[in-house]
C-alpha cells in the first residue's frame, strides 16, 4: 500500500529520500546560522572564524568572550532546539494519526496543561522560576498523561479516538482552570510563571538536555516499533486486527509516547506552541498520509522550524530576546497557510 | 462633627470646619491640595486613611499615621514585608491593578491616598467615597519619591515630619557616598533566559545614585519602558558593574543567587567572581517607594558596603 502511495506521489513530488536529504541540508544550514547569529556583539563573521579555529587579530578577552558565546550559549540552545523540534514534530504526527484528526495537537492530551499546572504548584510552594528543576515539569506532564490514559481505558472509550481527544481536552481545560486559579490567588506565582510559560531555548544548559535524553530515547524506540501497526490502523480497525495488530494497545502506546516526548520538551524549554500542529501538517502535505513517511519528514522539519524561530527571536529585539513561544506561532502560521493553500491535503 | 463624619458625609464636617476656621484664624480644619485631578479639599489631620499605593502607605507610616487599609504589594498577598511588622492587622482592599471598591467603602475613609496616574474612571468612583488625592508628580524622575512623599505628608497634615524624614534620608545617602569611591552598580532580577534589568529611573536606583554609585542599566531600558527590560545572556557583560544587586520576589535570596551562579554566563561575570553580588528583597527594591523604603534600602546598601 505504501509503495502505491509512493508511486502515485512520485509523479508530482520528489521521492522520500531526496525530500528527506533536502530538508536535512536546510536544517544543517539553519543550525550553522544558529551558531553564527545572536543578540550580542559577537557577529557572524567572528563566530565563523571561531568555528574554524582561526580567530585572531583581536584581544584575548574578546576571543575568550566570543568562544564562550558560541560554545556555551549558542551551541546548547541549537542542540536543544534540534531535540525539541524532532520530539514535537514526531509527537504531533503520532497524535494526529491515532486521533485521525489533523487538528489534534499534543497540547490536547493534557500534557502541556499538566506540566504548566505542576510548575504553578511548585512556584506556589515556594520555588522560583530561576531555581525550577526540569523534573517538576516532566512529572506534571506524565501525571496529566496518566489521567488521560485512565479516561481512555474506561469501557468503550478506548475504541473511539474522538472520545480520547475529548477526554484530553476536558482535562486540559480543567488543569488550565486550576492553574489560573492558583495564579489569581497567588500574585507571586503569577509574576514568576511568565518567565516560564512562553517557552524559550535561552539559558538552557546542556545538562538539562542530558536529563531528558532517556525519555527521548525511549520515545524514539517505541515510535519505531509502533509505526507499522499505526499505518495499518489508518486503514481501519478491522484491517489492522486482520493484519494481527492490537489497535487498543497501539493507541495506548502512542499516547504514552506523545506524553513522554512532549513532557520532556516542555520540561526543558517550556510550552512551545504550534510546532506539534504545523510540522506534521507540512510533512503530510509533502509526503502523503502514510505515517511512516510523515514521521521521516517530521525529523528534519521540526527542528527546522524551531531553530529558525529561535534565530529570529534573538535578532528582532536586540539586545533583548523575544520568547521563542511567541515566534513559533508567528512563523508557523504563515507557513501553515501557504501549505494549506498550495496543495490538496491528504485526509487521515 | 465626628458623628457626621462617620455618617459618611465629610463635606458637612468640612463646612463646620470652615466655619471654625473663620472664627479661629490660623487653625485651618480643612485644606486644599492641588492634585492630578484638580484642587481637592480634605480635612486637616484626617483619621480614617485608606492608601491605594505602596508609596502612600509608606509615607503615612513614616508620618506616624496608621492607615486602615492598603493594597497588596506586587507579587505578594499582603503589604510589603519591610512594612509588615508595623501594620499587622491592616485590611487589604485589592492590588495596585485592581481595587475592590466595596471594601474601600466599608472602611468609611476621610481621605483616600491613591497612586499617581490613577485612571479617571476609578478616580470618579473613589472620589464619591471620600476626597481622593492623586499626586501630579512626573513619573521616574530623581525627585519623584520626595515630591510624592511631601504631597501625601501635606494631605495628612504632617508635612514638617515628612520633610524631616526626607532630609534624614538625604543625609544618610550623602554619608554613604563618602564611605566609598564612585563605583558602578546594576540592579537586576534573574530569570533562566537572562537578566531583567531595572531602569536607572526607578526608586532604588535613584537611591543608589544618591549613595555614590553610577547606576548602569546597560543601555537596555528603552525610552517609554521606564521600569525594566530583559537582557539576552549574550549581553550580560553590559551589566558587569562593580556591584550587582540581585532582586528576588521571595525571601530565598541566597538560593536565587546560587541558581543564577549555576548559569555559566552569570558565573563568569567579574562581579560574581569578586563576590560583589548582593541579593536584595524584590518587594522593597523593585516595587516599593517612600521614606521608610528609602531607609530600608539604605540599610541594605550600608550592609553591603560593610
Interface residues (C-beta under 8 A of the other chain):
Chain A: X38 X39 X40 X41 X42 X65 X68 X69 X72 X73 X126 X128 X129 X130 X131 X132 X186 X187 X188 X190 X191 X192 X195 X200 X202 X203 X204 X205 X314 X318 X319 X320 X321 X323
Chain B: X72 X74 X75 X76 X77 X95 X190 X191 X192 X193 X194 X218 X219 X220 X229 X230 X231 X232 X233 X234 X235 X237 X238 X248 X249 X250 X252 X255 X256 X258 X259 X260 X262 X263 X264 X265 X268
